[in-house]
Amino acid sequence: MSTITTFDLERFTRAAEQRDASTQLSMYAPQATVTITDRVSQPGSPRVLSTHEEIKAWLEDTYGRDMTHSVDHTVSDESGVAYTQACRYADGTNVLCATVIELQEGLIGDQTIVQVWDER
């Protein structure tokens, strides 16, 4: 596992594009929360990951899939980050995610994701 102790946007996005879940996980605070909204987990009942182990399992699942990831449109300041991430499965299915991250003491404290994908 990587030993990064603070959030670094360039390193975080490179890890996404290289499917490196452990580097990304190293930038989450121990008490971090990830909220995911999509067609399955709608706004009234989003998927909420509230432990480091849940976030680890989600990252490993996401980056363990046969798909490419491209991070674009990044914006950041001292309090947080926002970006889009376009993904494509080997079968041609596209996924688009919009993410907002709140930083707390230099690590990801809260992350909100809205994602959509091609219906086949």
Phi and psi restraints in degrees (range 20) as a CNS / XPLOR table:
assign (resid 1 and name C) (resid 2 and name N)
       (resid 2 and name CA) (resid 2 and name C) 1.0 -67.7 20.0 2
assign (resid 2 and name N) (resid 2 and name CA)
       (resid 2 and name C) (resid 3 and name N) 1.0 156.8 20.0 2
assign (resid 2 and name C) (resid 3 and name N)
       (resid 3 and name CA) (resid 3 and name C) 1.0 -109.5 20.0 2
assign (resid 3 and name N) (resid 3 and name CA)
       (resid 3 and name C) (resid 4 and name N) 1.0 24.5 20.0 2
assign (resid 3 and name C) (resid 4 and name N)
       (resid 4 and name CA) (resid 4 and name C) 1.0 -61.0 20.0 2
assign (resid 4 and name N) (resid 4 and name CA)
       (resid 4 and name C) (resid 5 and name N) 1.0 136.6 20.0 2
assign (resid 4 and name C) (resid 5 and name N)
       (resid 5 and name CA) (resid 5 and name C) 1.0 -113.4 20.0 2
assign (resid 5 and name N) (resid 5 and name CA)
       (resid 5 and name C) (resid 6 and name N) 1.0 -8.7 20.0 2
assign (resid 5 and name C) (resid 6 and name N)
       (resid 6 and name CA) (resid 6 and name C) 1.0 -138.0 20.0 2
assign (resid 6 and name N) (resid 6 and name CA)
       (resid 6 and name C) (resid 7 and name N) 1.0 160.6 20.0 2
assign (resid 6 and name C) (resid 7 and name N)
       (resid 7 and name CA) (resid 7 and name C) 1.0 -71.4 20.0 2
assign (resid 7 and name N) (resid 7 and name CA)
       (resid 7 and name C) (resid 8 and name N) 1.0 136.2 20.0 2
assign (resid 7 and name C) (resid 8 and name N)
       (resid 8 and name CA) (resid 8 and name C) 1.0 -135.7 20.0 2
assign (resid 8 and name N) (resid 8 and name CA)
       (resid 8 and name C) (resid 9 and name N) 1.0 109.6 20.0 2
assign (resid 8 and name C) (resid 9 and name N)
       (resid 9 and name CA) (resid 9 and name C) 1.0 -57.8 20.0 2
assign (resid 9 and name N) (resid 9 and name CA)
       (resid 9 and name C) (resid 10 and name N) 1.0 -45.3 20.0 2
assign (resid 9 and name C) (resid 10 and name N)
       (resid 10 and name CA) (resid 10 and name C) 1.0 -61.3 20.0 2
assign (resid 10 and name N) (resid 10 and name CA)
       (resid 10 and name C) (resid 11 and name N) 1.0 -44.8 20.0 2
assign (resid 10 and name C) (resid 11 and name N)
       (resid 11 and name CA) (resid 11 and name C) 1.0 -67.5 20.0 2
assign (resid 11 and name N) (resid 11 and name CA)
       (resid 11 and name C) (resid 12 and name N) 1.0 -38.7 20.0 2
assign (resid 11 and name C) (resid 12 and name N)
       (resid 12 and name CA) (resid 12 and name C) 1.0 -63.1 20.0 2
assign (resid 12 and name N) (resid 12 and name CA)
       (resid 12 and name C) (resid 13 and name N) 1.0 -46.3 20.0 2
assign (resid 12 and name C) (resid 13 and name N)
       (resid 13 and name CA) (resid 13 and name C) 1.0 -70.9 20.0 2
assign (resid 13 and name N) (resid 13 and name CA)
       (resid 13 and name C) (resid 14 and name N) 1.0 -36.6 20.0 2
assign (resid 13 and name C) (resid 14 and name N)
       (resid 14 and name CA) (resid 14 and name C) 1.0 -62.4 20.0 2
assign (resid 14 and name N) (resid 14 and name CA)
       (resid 14 and name C) (resid 15 and name N) 1.0 -40.9 20.0 2
assign (resid 14 and name C) (resid 15 and name N)
       (resid 15 and name CA) (resid 15 and name C) 1.0 -62.1 20.0 2
assign (resid 15 and name N) (resid 15 and name CA)
       (resid 15 and name C) (resid 16 and name N) 1.0 -39.3 20.0 2
assign (resid 15 and name C) (resid 16 and name N)
       (resid 16 and name CA) (resid 16 and name C) 1.0 -62.2 20.0 2
assign (resid 16 and name N) (resid 16 and name CA)
       (resid 16 and name C) (resid 17 and name N) 1.0 -47.1 20.0 2
assign (resid 16 and name C) (resid 17 and name N)
       (resid 17 and name CA) (resid 17 and name C) 1.0 -68.4 20.0 2
assign (resid 17 and name N) (resid 17 and name CA)
       (resid 17 and name C) (resid 18 and name N) 1.0 -25.2 20.0 2
assign (resid 17 and name C) (resid 18 and name N)
       (resid 18 and name CA) (resid 18 and name C) 1.0 -96.8 20.0 2
assign (resid 18 and name N) (resid 18 and name CA)
       (resid 18 and name C) (resid 19 and name N) 1.0 4.7 20.0 2
assign (resid 18 and name C) (resid 19 and name N)
       (resid 19 and name CA) (resid 19 and name C) 1.0 59.7 20.0 2
assign (resid 19 and name N) (resid 19 and name CA)
       (resid 19 and name C) (resid 20 and name N) 1.0 43.6 20.0 2
assign (resid 19 and name C) (resid 20 and name N)
       (resid 20 and name CA) (resid 20 and name C) 1.0 -104.2 20.0 2
assign (resid 20 and name N) (resid 20 and name CA)
       (resid 20 and name C) (resid 21 and name N) 1.0 86.4 20.0 2
assign (resid 20 and name C) (resid 21 and name N)
       (resid 21 and name CA) (resid 21 and name C) 1.0 -64.8 20.0 2
assign (resid 21 and name N) (resid 21 and name CA)
       (resid 21 and name C) (resid 22 and name N) 1.0 -36.9 20.0 2
assign (resid 21 and name C) (resid 22 and name N)
       (resid 22 and name CA) (resid 22 and name C) 1.0 -67.2 20.0 2
assign (resid 22 and name N) (resid 22 and name CA)
       (resid 22 and name C) (resid 23 and name N) 1.0 -38.1 20.0 2
assign (resid 22 and name C) (resid 23 and name N)
       (resid 23 and name CA) (resid 23 and name C) 1.0 -65.8 20.0 2
assign (resid 23 and name N) (resid 23 and name CA)
       (resid 23 and name C) (resid 24 and name N) 1.0 -42.9 20.0 2
assign (resid 23 and name C) (resid 24 and name N)
       (resid 24 and name CA) (resid 24 and name C) 1.0 -62.1 20.0 2
assign (resid 24 and name N) (resid 24 and name CA)
       (resid 24 and name C) (resid 25 and name N) 1.0 -46.4 20.0 2
assign (resid 24 and name C) (resid 25 and name N)
       (resid 25 and name CA) (resid 25 and name C) 1.0 -57.9 20.0 2
assign (resid 25 and name N) (resid 25 and name CA)
       (resid 25 and name C) (resid 26 and name N) 1.0 -34.1 20.0 2
assign (resid 25 and name C) (resid 26 and name N)
       (resid 26 and name CA) (resid 26 and name C) 1.0 -65.0 20.0 2
assign (resid 26 and name N) (resid 26 and name CA)
       (resid 26 and name C) (resid 27 and name N) 1.0 -13.6 20.0 2
assign (resid 26 and name C) (resid 27 and name N)
       (resid 27 and name CA) (resid 27 and name C) 1.0 -99.5 20.0 2
assign (resid 27 and name N) (resid 27 and name CA)
       (resid 27 and name C) (resid 28 and name N) 1.0 4.7 20.0 2
assign (resid 27 and name C) (resid 28 and name N)
       (resid 28 and name CA) (resid 28 and name C) 1.0 -94.9 20.0 2
assign (resid 28 and name N) (resid 28 and name CA)
       (resid 28 and name C) (resid 29 and name N) 1.0 135.5 20.0 2
assign (resid 28 and name C) (resid 29 and name N)
       (resid 29 and name CA) (resid 29 and name C) 1.0 -66.3 20.0 2
assign (resid 29 and name N) (resid 29 and name CA)
       (resid 29 and name C) (resid 30 and name N) 1.0 152.1 20.0 2
assign (resid 29 and name C) (resid 30 and name N)
       (resid 30 and name CA) (resid 30 and name C) 1.0 -56.2 20.0 2
assign (resid 30 and name N) (resid 30 and name CA)
       (resid 30 and name C) (resid 31 and name N) 1.0 -30.4 20.0 2
assign (resid 30 and name C) (resid 31 and name N)
       (resid 31 and name CA) (resid 31 and name C) 1.0 -99.7 20.0 2
assign (resid 31 and name N) (resid 31 and name CA)
       (resid 31 and name C) (resid 32 and name N) 1.0 16.8 20.0 2
assign (resid 31 and name C) (resid 32 and name N)
       (resid 32 and name CA) (resid 32 and name C) 1.0 -61.2 20.0 2
assign (resid 32 and name N) (resid 32 and name CA)
       (resid 32 and name C) (resid 33 and name N) 1.0 152.6 20.0 2
assign (resid 32 and name C) (resid 33 and name N)
       (resid 33 and name CA) (resid 33 and name C) 1.0 -127.5 20.0 2
assign (resid 33 and name N) (resid 33 and name CA)
       (resid 33 and name C) (resid 34 and name N) 1.0 137.1 20.0 2
assign (resid 33 and name C) (resid 34 and name N)
       (resid 34 and name CA) (resid 34 and name C) 1.0 -120.1 20.0 2
assign (resid 34 and name N) (resid 34 and name CA)
       (resid 34 and name C) (resid 35 and name N) 1.0 126.7 20.0 2
assign (resid 34 and name C) (resid 35 and name N)
       (resid 35 and name CA) (resid 35 and name C) 1.0 -115.1 20.0 2
assign (resid 35 and name N) (resid 35 and name CA)
       (resid 35 and name C) (resid 36 and name N) 1.0 124.1 20.0 2
assign (resid 35 and name C) (resid 36 and name N)
       (resid 36 and name CA) (resid 36 and name C) 1.0 -117.9 20.0 2
assign (resid 36 and name N) (resid 36 and name CA)
       (resid 36 and name C) (resid 37 and name N) 1.0 127.0 20.0 2
assign (resid 36 and name C) (resid 37 and name N)
       (resid 37 and name CA) (resid 37 and name C) 1.0 -121.1 20.0 2
assign (resid 37 and name N) (resid 37 and name CA)
       (resid 37 and name C) (resid 38 and name N) 1.0 132.9 20.0 2
assign (resid 37 and name C) (resid 38 and name N)
       (resid 38 and name CA) (resid 38 and name C) 1.0 -158.9 20.0 2
assign (resid 38 and name N) (resid 38 and name CA)
       (resid 38 and name C) (resid 39 and name N) 1.0 -166.3 20.0 2
assign (resid 38 and name C) (resid 39 and name N)
       (resid 39 and name CA) (resid 39 and name C) 1.0 -61.6 20.0 2
assign (resid 39 and name N) (resid 39 and name CA)
       (resid 39 and name C) (resid 40 and name N) 1.0 -34.4 20.0 2
assign (resid 39 and name C) (resid 40 and name N)
       (resid 40 and name CA) (resid 40 and name C) 1.0 -83.9 20.0 2
assign (resid 40 and name N) (resid 40 and name CA)
       (resid 40 and name C) (resid 41 and name N) 1.0 -46.8 20.0 2
assign (resid 40 and name C) (resid 41 and name N)
       (resid 41 and name CA) (resid 41 and name C) 1.0 -105.9 20.0 2
assign (resid 41 and name N) (resid 41 and name CA)
       (resid 41 and name C) (resid 42 and name N) 1.0 83.7 20.0 2
assign (resid 41 and name C) (resid 42 and name N)
       (resid 42 and name CA) (resid 42 and name C) 1.0 -75.3 20.0 2
assign (resid 42 and name N) (resid 42 and name CA)
       (resid 42 and name C) (resid 43 and name N) 1.0 166.1 20.0 2
assign (resid 42 and name C) (resid 43 and name N)
       (resid 43 and name CA) (resid 43 and name C) 1.0 -52.8 20.0 2
assign (resid 43 and name N) (resid 43 and name CA)
       (resid 43 and name C) (resid 44 and name N) 1.0 -33.7 20.0 2
assign (resid 43 and name C) (resid 44 and name N)
       (resid 44 and name CA) (resid 44 and name C) 1.0 -71.9 20.0 2
assign (resid 44 and name N) (resid 44 and name CA)
       (resid 44 and name C) (resid 45 and name N) 1.0 -18.0 20.0 2
assign (resid 44 and name C) (resid 45 and name N)
       (resid 45 and name CA) (resid 45 and name C) 1.0 -150.8 20.0 2
assign (resid 45 and name N) (resid 45 and name CA)
       (resid 45 and name C) (resid 46 and name N) 1.0 65.9 20.0 2
assign (resid 45 and name C) (resid 46 and name N)
       (resid 46 and name CA) (resid 46 and name C) 1.0 -69.8 20.0 2
assign (resid 46 and name N) (resid 46 and name CA)
       (resid 46 and name C) (resid 47 and name N) 1.0 163.5 20.0 2
assign (resid 46 and name C) (resid 47 and name N)
       (resid 47 and name CA) (resid 47 and name C) 1.0 -81.6 20.0 2
assign (resid 47 and name N) (resid 47 and name CA)
       (resid 47 and name C) (resid 48 and name N) 1.0 123.7 20.0 2
assign (resid 47 and name C) (resid 48 and name N)
       (resid 48 and name CA) (resid 48 and name C) 1.0 -119.4 20.0 2
assign (resid 48 and name N) (resid 48 and name CA)
       (resid 48 and name C) (resid 49 and name N) 1.0 122.0 20.0 2
assign (resid 48 and name C) (resid 49 and name N)
       (resid 49 and name CA) (resid 49 and name C) 1.0 -101.4 20.0 2
assign (resid 49 and name N) (resid 49 and name CA)
       (resid 49 and name C) (resid 50 and name N) 1.0 117.8 20.0 2
assign (resid 49 and name C) (resid 50 and name N)
       (resid 50 and name CA) (resid 50 and name C) 1.0 -123.3 20.0 2
assign (resid 50 and name N) (resid 50 and name CA)
       (resid 50 and name C) (resid 51 and name N) 1.0 9.6 20.0 2
assign (resid 50 and name C) (resid 51 and name N)
       (resid 51 and name CA) (resid 51 and name C) 1.0 -129.3 20.0 2
assign (resid 51 and name N) (resid 51 and name CA)
       (resid 51 and name C) (resid 52 and name N) 1.0 157.2 20.0 2
assign (resid 51 and name C) (resid 52 and name N)
       (resid 52 and name CA) (resid 52 and name C) 1.0 -59.9 20.0 2
assign (resid 52 and name N) (resid 52 and name CA)
       (resid 52 and name C) (resid 53 and name N) 1.0 -37.0 20.0 2
assign (resid 52 and name C) (resid 53 and name N)
       (resid 53 and name CA) (resid 53 and name C) 1.0 -66.9 20.0 2
assign (resid 53 and name N) (resid 53 and name CA)
       (resid 53 and name C) (resid 54 and name N) 1.0 -39.4 20.0 2
assign (resid 53 and name C) (resid 54 and name N)
       (resid 54 and name CA) (resid 54 and name C) 1.0 -65.0 20.0 2
assign (resid 54 and name N) (resid 54 and name CA)
       (resid 54 and name C) (resid 55 and name N) 1.0 -41.6 20.0 2
assign (resid 54 and name C) (resid 55 and name N)
       (resid 55 and name CA) (resid 55 and name C) 1.0 -65.7 20.0 2
assign (resid 55 and name N) (resid 55 and name CA)
       (resid 55 and name C) (resid 56 and name N) 1.0 -42.3 20.0 2
assign (resid 55 and name C) (resid 56 and name N)
       (resid 56 and name CA) (resid 56 and name C) 1.0 -59.1 20.0 2
assign (resid 56 and name N) (resid 56 and name CA)
       (resid 56 and name C) (resid 57 and name N) 1.0 -48.0 20.0 2
assign (resid 56 and name C) (resid 57 and name N)
       (resid 57 and name CA) (resid 57 and name C) 1.0 -61.7 20.0 2
assign (resid 57 and name N) (resid 57 and name CA)
       (resid 57 and name C) (resid 58 and name N) 1.0 -40.5 20.0 2
assign (resid 57 and name C) (resid 58 and name N)
       (resid 58 and name CA) (resid 58 and name C) 1.0 -65.3 20.0 2
assign (resid 58 and name N) (resid 58 and name CA)
       (resid 58 and name C) (resid 59 and name N) 1.0 -46.4 20.0 2
assign (resid 58 and name C) (resid 59 and name N)
       (resid 59 and name CA) (resid 59 and name C) 1.0 -62.2 20.0 2
assign (resid 59 and name N) (resid 59 and name CA)
       (resid 59 and name C) (resid 60 and name N) 1.0 -44.5 20.0 2
assign (resid 59 and name C) (resid 60 and name N)
       (resid 60 and name CA) (resid 60 and name C) 1.0 -63.8 20.0 2
assign (resid 60 and name N) (resid 60 and name CA)
       (resid 60 and name C) (resid 61 and name N) 1.0 -37.8 20.0 2
assign (resid 60 and name C) (resid 61 and name N)
       (resid 61 and name CA) (resid 61 and name C) 1.0 -66.0 20.0 2
assign (resid 61 and name N) (resid 61 and name CA)
       (resid 61 and name C) (resid 62 and name N) 1.0 -48.0 20.0 2
assign (resid 61 and name C) (resid 62 and name N)
       (resid 62 and name CA) (resid 62 and name C) 1.0 -59.4 20.0 2
assign (resid 62 and name N) (resid 62 and name CA)
       (resid 62 and name C) (resid 63 and name N) 1.0 -49.8 20.0 2
assign (resid 62 and name C) (resid 63 and name N)
       (resid 63 and name CA) (resid 63 and name C) 1.0 -86.4 20.0 2
assign (resid 63 and name N) (resid 63 and name CA)
       (resid 63 and name C) (resid 64 and name N) 1.0 -4.7 20.0 2
assign (resid 63 and name C) (resid 64 and name N)
       (resid 64 and name CA) (resid 64 and name C) 1.0 -87.7 20.0 2
assign (resid 64 and name N) (resid 64 and name CA)
       (resid 64 and name C) (resid 65 and name N) 1.0 -8.0 20.0 2
assign (resid 64 and name C) (resid 65 and name N)
       (resid 65 and name CA) (resid 65 and name C) 1.0 -81.8 20.0 2
assign (resid 65 and name N) (resid 65 and name CA)
       (resid 65 and name C) (resid 66 and name N) 1.0 154.7 20.0 2
assign (resid 65 and name C) (resid 66 and name N)
       (resid 66 and name CA) (resid 66 and name C) 1.0 -79.8 20.0 2
assign (resid 66 and name N) (resid 66 and name CA)
       (resid 66 and name C) (resid 67 and name N) 1.0 83.6 20.0 2
assign (resid 66 and name C) (resid 67 and name N)
       (resid 67 and name CA) (resid 67 and name C) 1.0 -155.3 20.0 2
assign (resid 67 and name N) (resid 67 and name CA)
       (resid 67 and name C) (resid 68 and name N) 1.0 160.1 20.0 2
assign (resid 67 and name C) (resid 68 and name N)
       (resid 68 and name CA) (resid 68 and name C) 1.0 -101.5 20.0 2
assign (resid 68 and name N) (resid 68 and name CA)
       (resid 68 and name C) (resid 69 and name N) 1.0 156.5 20.0 2
assign (resid 68 and name C) (resid 69 and name N)
       (resid 69 and name CA) (resid 69 and name C) 1.0 -133.7 20.0 2
assign (resid 69 and name N) (resid 69 and name CA)
       (resid 69 and name C) (resid 70 and name N) 1.0 134.9 20.0 2
assign (resid 69 and name C) (resid 70 and name N)
       (resid 70 and name CA) (resid 70 and name C) 1.0 -135.0 20.0 2
assign (resid 70 and name N) (resid 70 and name CA)
       (resid 70 and name C) (resid 71 and name N) 1.0 119.7 20.0 2
assign (resid 70 and name C) (resid 71 and name N)
       (resid 71 and name CA) (resid 71 and name C) 1.0 -94.8 20.0 2
assign (resid 71 and name N) (resid 71 and name CA)
       (resid 71 and name C) (resid 72 and name N) 1.0 131.3 20.0 2
assign (resid 71 and name C) (resid 72 and name N)
       (resid 72 and name CA) (resid 72 and name C) 1.0 -137.5 20.0 2
assign (resid 72 and name N) (resid 72 and name CA)
       (resid 72 and name C) (resid 73 and name N) 1.0 171.5 20.0 2
assign (resid 72 and name C) (resid 73 and name N)
       (resid 73 and name CA) (resid 73 and name C) 1.0 50.5 20.0 2
assign (resid 73 and name N) (resid 73 and name CA)
       (resid 73 and name C) (resid 74 and name N) 1.0 52.1 20.0 2
assign (resid 73 and name C) (resid 74 and name N)
       (resid 74 and name CA) (resid 74 and name C) 1.0 -82.7 20.0 2
assign (resid 74 and name N) (resid 74 and name CA)
       (resid 74 and name C) (resid 75 and name N) 1.0 141.2 20.0 2
assign (resid 74 and name C) (resid 75 and name N)
       (resid 75 and name CA) (resid 75 and name C) 1.0 -137.1 20.0 2
assign (resid 75 and name N) (resid 75 and name CA)
       (resid 75 and name C) (resid 76 and name N) 1.0 146.0 20.0 2
assign (resid 75 and name C) (resid 76 and name N)
       (resid 76 and name CA) (resid 76 and name C) 1.0 -155.0 20.0 2
assign (resid 76 and name N) (resid 76 and name CA)
       (resid 76 and name C) (resid 77 and name N) 1.0 155.8 20.0 2
assign (resid 76 and name C) (resid 77 and name N)
       (resid 77 and name CA) (resid 77 and name C) 1.0 -147.5 20.0 2
assign (resid 77 and name N) (resid 77 and name CA)
       (resid 77 and name C) (resid 78 and name N) 1.0 -171.5 20.0 2
assign (resid 77 and name C) (resid 78 and name N)
       (resid 78 and name CA) (resid 78 and name C) 1.0 -66.1 20.0 2
assign (resid 78 and name N) (resid 78 and name CA)
       (resid 78 and name C) (resid 79 and name N) 1.0 -19.3 20.0 2
assign (resid 78 and name C) (resid 79 and name N)
       (resid 79 and name CA) (resid 79 and name C) 1.0 -97.4 20.0 2
assign (resid 79 and name N) (resid 79 and name CA)
       (resid 79 and name C) (resid 80 and name N) 1.0 -15.4 20.0 2
assign (resid 79 and name C) (resid 80 and name N)
       (resid 80 and name CA) (resid 80 and name C) 1.0 177.6 20.0 2
assign (resid 80 and name N) (resid 80 and name CA)
       (resid 80 and name C) (resid 81 and name N) 1.0 -173.2 20.0 2
assign (resid 80 and name C) (resid 81 and name N)
       (resid 81 and name CA) (resid 81 and name C) 1.0 -144.0 20.0 2
assign (resid 81 and name N) (resid 81 and name CA)
       (resid 81 and name C) (resid 82 and name N) 1.0 149.9 20.0 2
assign (resid 81 and name C) (resid 82 and name N)
       (resid 82 and name CA) (resid 82 and name C) 1.0 -140.0 20.0 2
assign (resid 82 and name N) (resid 82 and name CA)
       (resid 82 and name C) (resid 83 and name N) 1.0 147.5 20.0 2
assign (resid 82 and name C) (resid 83 and name N)
       (resid 83 and name CA) (resid 83 and name C) 1.0 -163.4 20.0 2
assign (resid 83 and name N) (resid 83 and name CA)
       (resid 83 and name C) (resid 84 and name N) 1.0 165.7 20.0 2
assign (resid 83 and name C) (resid 84 and name N)
       (resid 84 and name CA) (resid 84 and name C) 1.0 -109.8 20.0 2
assign (resid 84 and name N) (resid 84 and name CA)
       (resid 84 and name C) (resid 85 and name N) 1.0 151.3 20.0 2
assign (resid 84 and name C) (resid 85 and name N)
       (resid 85 and name CA) (resid 85 and name C) 1.0 -135.3 20.0 2
assign (resid 85 and name N) (resid 85 and name CA)
       (resid 85 and name C) (resid 86 and name N) 1.0 119.7 20.0 2
assign (resid 85 and name C) (resid 86 and name N)
       (resid 86 and name CA) (resid 86 and name C) 1.0 -100.0 20.0 2
assign (resid 86 and name N) (resid 86 and name CA)
       (resid 86 and name C) (resid 87 and name N) 1.0 131.2 20.0 2
assign (resid 86 and name C) (resid 87 and name N)
       (resid 87 and name CA) (resid 87 and name C) 1.0 -125.4 20.0 2
assign (resid 87 and name N) (resid 87 and name CA)
       (resid 87 and name C) (resid 88 and name N) 1.0 152.8 20.0 2
assign (resid 87 and name C) (resid 88 and name N)
       (resid 88 and name CA) (resid 88 and name C) 1.0 -143.1 20.0 2
assign (resid 88 and name N) (resid 88 and name CA)
       (resid 88 and name C) (resid 89 and name N) 1.0 122.1 20.0 2
assign (resid 88 and name C) (resid 89 and name N)
       (resid 89 and name CA) (resid 89 and name C) 1.0 -74.3 20.0 2
assign (resid 89 and name N) (resid 89 and name CA)
       (resid 89 and name C) (resid 90 and name N) 1.0 160.2 20.0 2
assign (resid 89 and name C) (resid 90 and name N)
       (resid 90 and name CA) (resid 90 and name C) 1.0 -58.4 20.0 2
assign (resid 90 and name N) (resid 90 and name CA)
       (resid 90 and name C) (resid 91 and name N) 1.0 -29.4 20.0 2
assign (resid 90 and name C) (resid 91 and name N)
       (resid 91 and name CA) (resid 91 and name C) 1.0 -82.0 20.0 2
assign (resid 91 and name N) (resid 91 and name CA)
       (resid 91 and name C) (resid 92 and name N) 1.0 2.0 20.0 2
assign (resid 91 and name C) (resid 92 and name N)
       (resid 92 and name CA) (resid 92 and name C) 1.0 97.0 20.0 2
assign (resid 92 and name N) (resid 92 and name CA)
       (resid 92 and name C) (resid 93 and name N) 1.0 -5.3 20.0 2
assign (resid 92 and name C) (resid 93 and name N)
       (resid 93 and name CA) (resid 93 and name C) 1.0 -67.2 20.0 2
assign (resid 93 and name N) (resid 93 and name CA)
       (resid 93 and name C) (resid 94 and name N) 1.0 131.5 20.0 2
assign (resid 93 and name C) (resid 94 and name N)
       (resid 94 and name CA) (resid 94 and name C) 1.0 -101.7 20.0 2
assign (resid 94 and name N) (resid 94 and name CA)
       (resid 94 and name C) (resid 95 and name N) 1.0 145.5 20.0 2
assign (resid 94 and name C) (resid 95 and name N)
       (resid 95 and name CA) (resid 95 and name C) 1.0 -130.6 20.0 2
assign (resid 95 and name N) (resid 95 and name CA)
       (resid 95 and name C) (resid 96 and name N) 1.0 139.4 20.0 2
assign (resid 95 and name C) (resid 96 and name N)
       (resid 96 and name CA) (resid 96 and name C) 1.0 -128.5 20.0 2
assign (resid 96 and name N) (resid 96 and name CA)
       (resid 96 and name C) (resid 97 and name N) 1.0 128.9 20.0 2
assign (resid 96 and name C) (resid 97 and name N)
       (resid 97 and name CA) (resid 97 and name C) 1.0 -121.8 20.0 2
assign (resid 97 and name N) (resid 97 and name CA)
       (resid 97 and name C) (resid 98 and name N) 1.0 140.1 20.0 2
assign (resid 97 and name C) (resid 98 and name N)
       (resid 98 and name CA) (resid 98 and name C) 1.0 -116.0 20.0 2
assign (resid 98 and name N) (resid 98 and name CA)
       (resid 98 and name C) (resid 99 and name N) 1.0 129.1 20.0 2
assign (resid 98 and name C) (resid 99 and name N)
       (resid 99 and name CA) (resid 99 and name C) 1.0 -128.3 20.0 2
assign (resid 99 and name N) (resid 99 and name CA)
       (resid 99 and name C) (resid 100 and name N) 1.0 138.1 20.0 2
assign (resid 99 and name C) (resid 100 and name N)
       (resid 100 and name CA) (resid 100 and name C) 1.0 -124.1 20.0 2
assign (resid 100 and name N) (resid 100 and name CA)
       (resid 100 and name C) (resid 101 and name N) 1.0 128.6 20.0 2
assign (resid 100 and name C) (resid 101 and name N)
       (resid 101 and name CA) (resid 101 and name C) 1.0 -118.1 20.0 2
assign (resid 101 and name N) (resid 101 and name CA)
       (resid 101 and name C) (resid 102 and name N) 1.0 133.6 20.0 2
assign (resid 101 and name C) (resid 102 and name N)
       (resid 102 and name CA) (resid 102 and name C) 1.0 -103.5 20.0 2
assign (resid 102 and name N) (resid 102 and name CA)
       (resid 102 and name C) (resid 103 and name N) 1.0 125.0 20.0 2
assign (resid 102 and name C) (resid 103 and name N)
       (resid 103 and name CA) (resid 103 and name C) 1.0 -90.5 20.0 2
assign (resid 103 and name N) (resid 103 and name CA)
       (resid 103 and name C) (resid 104 and name N) 1.0 139.5 20.0 2
assign (resid 103 and name C) (resid 104 and name N)
       (resid 104 and name CA) (resid 104 and name C) 1.0 -132.7 20.0 2
assign (resid 104 and name N) (resid 104 and name CA)
       (resid 104 and name C) (resid 105 and name N) 1.0 115.8 20.0 2
assign (resid 104 and name C) (resid 105 and name N)
       (resid 105 and name CA) (resid 105 and name C) 1.0 53.7 20.0 2
assign (resid 105 and name N) (resid 105 and name CA)
       (resid 105 and name C) (resid 106 and name N) 1.0 40.3 20.0 2
assign (resid 105 and name C) (resid 106 and name N)
       (resid 106 and name CA) (resid 106 and name C) 1.0 83.0 20.0 2
assign (resid 106 and name N) (resid 106 and name CA)
       (resid 106 and name C) (resid 107 and name N) 1.0 4.1 20.0 2
assign (resid 106 and name C) (resid 107 and name N)
       (resid 107 and name CA) (resid 107 and name C) 1.0 -128.8 20.0 2
assign (resid 107 and name N) (resid 107 and name CA)
       (resid 107 and name C) (resid 108 and name N) 1.0 165.2 20.0 2
assign (resid 107 and name C) (resid 108 and name N)
       (resid 108 and name CA) (resid 108 and name C) 1.0 -70.0 20.0 2
assign (resid 108 and name N) (resid 108 and name CA)
       (resid 108 and name C) (resid 109 and name N) 1.0 119.4 20.0 2
assign (resid 108 and name C) (resid 109 and name N)
       (resid 109 and name CA) (resid 109 and name C) 1.0 -101.6 20.0 2
assign (resid 109 and name N) (resid 109 and name CA)
       (resid 109 and name C) (resid 110 and name N) 1.0 -34.9 20.0 2
assign (resid 109 and name C) (resid 110 and name N)
       (resid 110 and name CA) (resid 110 and name C) 1.0 -147.0 20.0 2
assign (resid 110 and name N) (resid 110 and name CA)
       (resid 110 and name C) (resid 111 and name N) 1.0 136.6 20.0 2
assign (resid 110 and name C) (resid 111 and name N)
       (resid 111 and name CA) (resid 111 and name C) 1.0 -135.2 20.0 2
assign (resid 111 and name N) (resid 111 and name CA)
       (resid 111 and name C) (resid 112 and name N) 1.0 130.6 20.0 2
assign (resid 111 and name C) (resid 112 and name N)
       (resid 112 and name CA) (resid 112 and name C) 1.0 -118.4 20.0 2
assign (resid 112 and name N) (resid 112 and name CA)
       (resid 112 and name C) (resid 113 and name N) 1.0 129.3 20.0 2
assign (resid 112 and name C) (resid 113 and name N)
       (resid 113 and name CA) (resid 113 and name C) 1.0 -125.5 20.0 2
assign (resid 113 and name N) (resid 113 and name CA)
       (resid 113 and name C) (resid 114 and name N) 1.0 132.1 20.0 2
assign (resid 113 and name C) (resid 114 and name N)
       (resid 114 and name CA) (resid 114 and name C) 1.0 -117.8 20.0 2
assign (resid 114 and name N) (resid 114 and name CA)
       (resid 114 and name C) (resid 115 and name N) 1.0 124.9 20.0 2
assign (resid 114 and name C) (resid 115 and name N)
       (resid 115 and name CA) (resid 115 and name C) 1.0 -133.2 20.0 2
assign (resid 115 and name N) (resid 115 and name CA)
       (resid 115 and name C) (resid 116 and name N) 1.0 148.1 20.0 2
assign (resid 115 and name C) (resid 116 and name N)
       (resid 116 and name CA) (resid 116 and name C) 1.0 -136.1 20.0 2
assign (resid 116 and name N) (resid 116 and name CA)
       (resid 116 and name C) (resid 117 and name N) 1.0 156.4 20.0 2
assign (resid 116 and name C) (resid 117 and name N)
       (resid 117 and name CA) (resid 117 and name C) 1.0 -145.7 20.0 2
assign (resid 117 and name N) (resid 117 and name CA)
       (resid 117 and name C) (resid 118 and name N) 1.0 160.1 20.0 2
assign (resid 117 and name C) (resid 118 and name N)
       (resid 118 and name CA) (resid 118 and name C) 1.0 -61.5 20.0 2
assign (resid 118 and name N) (resid 118 and name CA)
       (resid 118 and name C) (resid 119 and name N) 1.0 136.6 20.0 2
assign (resid 118 and name C) (resid 119 and name N)
       (resid 119 and name CA) (resid 119 and name C) 1.0 -92.4 20.0 2
assign (resid 119 and name N) (resid 119 and name CA)
       (resid 119 and name C) (resid 120 and name N) 1.0 132.4 20.0 2
